[in-house]
Amino acid sequence: MNSMLDIIISFIIAGMIILIVVQVDTSVKASSIFILQDLQTEGNLKLVSDILNWEMRKIGHCLFRPEKSITFADSSHIKFSYNKNPRAVLGVHNSDSTHIEYIVNAQDLNTPNPRDKKFVRKVNGQNHDGYSLGLTRLRLQYYNQHGVEFPAPVVPDSLRKITTIRVTLQMESKEPFKGEYSRFMYIMRITPKNLLGT
């Protein structure tokens, strides 16, 4: 009788140990998925912030009239230009001017996240469908040299007075895990040195 009781108790203990191992395995897999989602979302955020930072710092670079380099400025849409050729400021090879336009379009239908928007980067007016990166918010704020913010959209007379741009990016994972999206936010202030003298 005691041996039968020992066998039953050992089966119960073995069953509990198996349940604990299965639970730990499930938790580890869930954590791995969350971490992978976070890494992908954070990588997309870094990509977009690096592109914006790199190109926006060059606004007005080597242009004869850098104060005219921003041609449109709204809260989620900007058009600007810079020149790749340093001799262009002297009037030599002035055709190297690069025109950049950033737009955040309506909902991105390529991902299940209802808040995703398309990030469109146009170079020299070329049409582009946009990138599906999990961008849910791009907010651009414009300031003059005294730190006073211009209301968006910035009126044409005030475009030449912009010296600083504050960029707010919010990214979410493209797909949910257990009904939740990974979310990251990044804020940066960009002061193109070519606009400081305007």
LOROMAR-698973 format. One record per residue (C-alpha): residue number from 1; residue in one letter; x, y negated, z. Coordinates in Angstrom, 1 decimal, always signed. Example, Ala and Ser with C-alpha at 12.3 -4.5 7.8 and 13.67 -1.06 7.14 Angstrom:
% LOROMAR-698973
(setor 1 "A" (+12.3 +4.5 +7.8))
(setor 2 "S" (+13.7 +1.1 +7.1))
This chain:
% LOROMAR-698973
(setor 1 "M" (+0.0 +0.0 +0.0))
(setor 2 "N" (+2.8 -2.4 +0.8))
(setor 3 "S" (+4.6 -1.7 -2.5))
(setor 4 "M" (+1.4 -2.5 -4.3))
(setor 5 "L" (+1.1 -5.8 -2.4))
(setor 6 "D" (+4.7 -6.6 -3.1))
(setor 7 "I" (+4.1 -6.0 -6.9))
(setor 8 "I" (+1.1 -8.3 -6.9))
(setor 9 "I" (+2.9 -11.1 -5.0))
(setor 10 "S" (+5.9 -10.8 -7.4))
(setor 11 "F" (+3.6 -11.1 -10.4))
(setor 12 "I" (+2.0 -14.2 -8.9))
(setor 13 "I" (+5.4 -15.7 -8.2))
(setor 14 "A" (+6.6 -14.8 -11.7))
(setor 15 "G" (+3.5 -16.4 -13.2))
(setor 16 "M" (+4.0 -19.6 -11.3))
(setor 17 "I" (+7.7 -19.7 -12.4))
(setor 18 "I" (+6.6 -19.2 -16.1))
(setor 19 "L" (+4.0 -22.0 -15.7))
(setor 20 "I" (+6.6 -24.4 -14.3))
(setor 21 "V" (+9.0 -23.6 -17.1))
(setor 22 "V" (+6.3 -24.2 -19.7))
(setor 23 "Q" (+5.3 -27.5 -18.1))
(setor 24 "V" (+8.9 -28.7 -18.0))
(setor 25 "D" (+9.4 -27.7 -21.6))
(setor 26 "T" (+6.2 -29.6 -22.6))
(setor 27 "S" (+7.4 -32.7 -20.7))
(setor 28 "V" (+10.8 -32.6 -22.3))
(setor 29 "K" (+9.3 -32.3 -25.8))
(setor 30 "A" (+6.9 -35.3 -25.1))
(setor 31 "S" (+9.8 -37.4 -23.7))
(setor 32 "S" (+11.9 -36.5 -26.8))
(setor 33 "I" (+9.1 -37.7 -29.1))
(setor 34 "F" (+8.7 -41.0 -27.2))
(setor 35 "I" (+12.4 -41.6 -27.3))
(setor 36 "L" (+12.5 -40.9 -31.1))
(setor 37 "Q" (+9.6 -43.3 -31.6))
(setor 38 "D" (+11.3 -45.9 -29.6))
(setor 39 "L" (+14.6 -45.5 -31.4))
(setor 40 "Q" (+12.9 -45.8 -34.8))
(setor 41 "T" (+10.9 -48.8 -33.8))
(setor 42 "E" (+13.9 -50.5 -32.2))
(setor 43 "G" (+16.0 -49.8 -35.4))
(setor 44 "N" (+13.3 -51.4 -37.6))
(setor 45 "L" (+13.2 -54.4 -35.2))
(setor 46 "K" (+17.0 -54.8 -35.5))
(setor 47 "L" (+16.9 -54.5 -39.3))
(setor 48 "V" (+14.3 -57.2 -39.7))
(setor 49 "S" (+15.9 -59.5 -37.1))
(setor 50 "D" (+19.3 -59.1 -38.7))
(setor 51 "I" (+17.9 -60.0 -42.2))
(setor 52 "L" (+16.1 -63.0 -40.8))
(setor 53 "N" (+19.1 -64.2 -38.8))
(setor 54 "W" (+21.6 -63.7 -41.6))
(setor 55 "E" (+19.6 -65.5 -44.3))
(setor 56 "M" (+18.0 -68.2 -42.2))
(setor 57 "R" (+21.3 -69.4 -40.9))
(setor 58 "K" (+22.3 -70.1 -44.5))
(setor 59 "I" (+19.4 -72.4 -45.2))
(setor 60 "G" (+20.7 -75.4 -47.2))
(setor 61 "H" (+24.2 -73.8 -47.5))
(setor 62 "C" (+26.2 -75.5 -50.3))
(setor 63 "L" (+23.2 -77.4 -51.6))
(setor 64 "F" (+23.7 -81.1 -52.7))
(setor 65 "R" (+20.6 -82.0 -50.7))
(setor 66 "P" (+20.3 -79.5 -47.9))
(setor 67 "E" (+17.4 -81.4 -46.3))
(setor 68 "K" (+15.3 -80.3 -49.3))
(setor 69 "S" (+16.1 -76.6 -48.9))
(setor 70 "I" (+12.9 -75.7 -47.0))
(setor 71 "T" (+10.0 -76.0 -49.4))
(setor 72 "F" (+7.2 -74.4 -47.4))
(setor 73 "A" (+6.9 -73.7 -43.6))
(setor 74 "D" (+3.9 -72.0 -42.0))
(setor 75 "S" (+3.5 -69.8 -38.9))
(setor 76 "S" (+4.1 -66.5 -40.8))
(setor 77 "H" (+5.4 -67.7 -44.2))
(setor 78 "I" (+8.5 -69.7 -45.2))
(setor 79 "K" (+10.3 -70.6 -48.4))
(setor 80 "F" (+13.8 -71.9 -48.4))
(setor 81 "S" (+17.0 -71.9 -50.5))
(setor 82 "Y" (+20.8 -71.8 -50.2))
(setor 83 "N" (+23.6 -71.5 -52.6))
(setor 84 "K" (+26.1 -68.7 -52.7))
(setor 85 "N" (+28.8 -70.8 -54.5))
(setor 86 "P" (+30.7 -73.2 -52.3))
(setor 87 "R" (+31.6 -75.3 -55.3))
(setor 88 "A" (+28.0 -76.0 -56.1))
(setor 89 "V" (+27.9 -78.9 -53.7))
(setor 90 "L" (+30.3 -80.6 -56.1))
(setor 91 "G" (+27.8 -80.0 -59.0))
(setor 92 "V" (+29.7 -77.0 -60.4))
(setor 93 "H" (+27.7 -73.9 -61.2))
(setor 94 "N" (+24.6 -75.1 -59.4))
(setor 95 "S" (+22.6 -72.3 -60.9))
(setor 96 "D" (+23.7 -69.8 -58.2))
(setor 97 "S" (+21.0 -71.2 -55.8))
(setor 98 "T" (+19.0 -68.4 -54.1))
(setor 99 "H" (+15.4 -68.9 -53.2))
(setor 100 "I" (+14.1 -66.7 -50.4))
(setor 101 "E" (+10.5 -66.3 -49.3))
(setor 102 "Y" (+9.2 -64.4 -46.3))
(setor 103 "I" (+5.6 -63.5 -45.9))
(setor 104 "V" (+3.7 -61.3 -43.5))
(setor 105 "N" (+0.7 -60.0 -45.5))
(setor 106 "A" (-2.5 -58.4 -44.3))
(setor 107 "Q" (-2.8 -55.0 -42.8))
(setor 108 "D" (-0.4 -52.3 -43.9))
(setor 109 "L" (-2.6 -49.4 -45.1))
(setor 110 "N" (+0.4 -47.0 -45.4))
(setor 111 "T" (+0.5 -46.4 -41.7))
(setor 112 "P" (-2.1 -45.3 -39.2))
(setor 113 "N" (-1.4 -48.2 -36.9))
(setor 114 "P" (-4.2 -50.7 -37.4))
(setor 115 "R" (-2.0 -53.7 -36.3))
(setor 116 "D" (+0.8 -53.0 -38.9))
(setor 117 "K" (+1.4 -55.7 -41.4))
(setor 118 "K" (+3.5 -55.7 -44.6))
(setor 119 "F" (+6.8 -57.6 -44.4))
(setor 120 "V" (+7.4 -59.2 -47.8))
(setor 121 "R" (+10.8 -60.6 -48.8))
(setor 122 "K" (+11.0 -62.3 -52.2))
(setor 123 "V" (+14.3 -63.3 -53.7))
(setor 124 "N" (+14.1 -65.8 -56.5))
(setor 125 "G" (+10.4 -65.3 -56.9))
(setor 126 "Q" (+10.5 -61.6 -57.7))
(setor 127 "N" (+7.3 -59.8 -56.8))
(setor 128 "H" (+7.5 -57.3 -54.1))
(setor 129 "D" (+4.9 -55.1 -52.4))
(setor 130 "G" (+6.5 -55.4 -49.0))
(setor 131 "Y" (+8.1 -53.1 -46.4))
(setor 132 "S" (+6.3 -50.8 -44.0))
(setor 133 "L" (+8.4 -51.3 -40.9))
(setor 134 "G" (+5.8 -51.4 -38.1))
(setor 135 "L" (+5.9 -55.2 -38.0))
(setor 136 "T" (+2.8 -56.4 -36.1))
(setor 137 "R" (+3.6 -60.0 -35.6))
(setor 138 "L" (+6.0 -62.6 -37.1))
(setor 139 "R" (+5.6 -66.1 -35.7))
(setor 140 "L" (+7.7 -69.0 -37.0))
(setor 141 "Q" (+7.9 -72.2 -35.0))
(setor 142 "Y" (+9.7 -75.3 -36.4))
(setor 143 "Y" (+11.5 -78.0 -34.4))
(setor 144 "N" (+13.2 -81.3 -35.2))
(setor 145 "Q" (+16.6 -82.4 -33.8))
(setor 146 "H" (+15.0 -83.6 -30.6))
(setor 147 "G" (+13.2 -80.3 -29.9))
(setor 148 "V" (+9.7 -81.5 -30.8))
(setor 149 "E" (+7.7 -78.7 -32.4))
(setor 150 "F" (+6.0 -79.4 -35.8))
(setor 151 "P" (+2.4 -78.0 -36.1))
(setor 152 "A" (+2.1 -75.2 -38.7))
(setor 153 "P" (+1.8 -75.5 -41.6))
(setor 154 "V" (+4.4 -78.2 -41.6))
(setor 155 "V" (+3.4 -81.1 -43.8))
(setor 156 "P" (+5.7 -81.8 -46.8))
(setor 157 "D" (+7.0 -85.1 -45.3))
(setor 158 "S" (+8.3 -83.3 -42.2))
(setor 159 "L" (+10.0 -80.3 -44.0))
(setor 160 "R" (+13.2 -82.3 -44.3))
(setor 161 "K" (+13.2 -83.0 -40.5))
(setor 162 "I" (+13.3 -79.3 -39.5))
(setor 163 "T" (+16.5 -78.4 -37.8))
(setor 164 "T" (+15.6 -75.3 -35.7))
(setor 165 "I" (+13.4 -72.3 -36.3))
(setor 166 "R" (+12.1 -70.1 -33.5))
(setor 167 "V" (+11.3 -66.6 -34.7))
(setor 168 "T" (+9.1 -64.2 -32.7))
(setor 169 "L" (+9.0 -60.6 -33.9))
(setor 170 "Q" (+6.8 -57.8 -32.5))
(setor 171 "M" (+7.2 -54.3 -33.8))
(setor 172 "E" (+5.2 -51.1 -33.0))
(setor 173 "S" (+5.7 -47.5 -34.0))
(setor 174 "K" (+3.9 -46.6 -37.2))
(setor 175 "E" (+2.2 -43.6 -35.6))
(setor 176 "P" (+0.8 -43.1 -32.1))
(setor 177 "F" (+1.8 -40.4 -29.7))
(setor 178 "K" (-0.9 -39.5 -27.3))
(setor 179 "G" (-2.8 -42.6 -28.3))
(setor 180 "E" (+0.0 -45.0 -27.5))
(setor 181 "Y" (+2.3 -47.0 -29.8))
(setor 182 "S" (+5.9 -47.9 -28.9))
(setor 183 "R" (+6.2 -51.7 -28.8))
(setor 184 "F" (+9.1 -54.1 -28.8))
(setor 185 "M" (+9.4 -57.9 -29.0))
(setor 186 "Y" (+12.3 -60.0 -30.0))
(setor 187 "I" (+12.6 -63.8 -29.9))
(setor 188 "M" (+15.5 -65.8 -31.5))
(setor 189 "R" (+16.2 -69.4 -32.2))
(setor 190 "I" (+18.0 -70.2 -35.4))
(setor 191 "T" (+19.7 -73.5 -36.1))
(setor 192 "P" (+21.1 -73.6 -39.6))
(setor 193 "K" (+24.2 -75.8 -39.4))
(setor 194 "N" (+23.5 -77.3 -42.8))
(setor 195 "L" (+20.3 -78.8 -41.5))
(setor 196 "L" (+21.9 -80.6 -38.5))
(setor 197 "G" (+23.0 -83.6 -40.5))
(setor 198 "T" (+19.5 -84.3 -41.9))
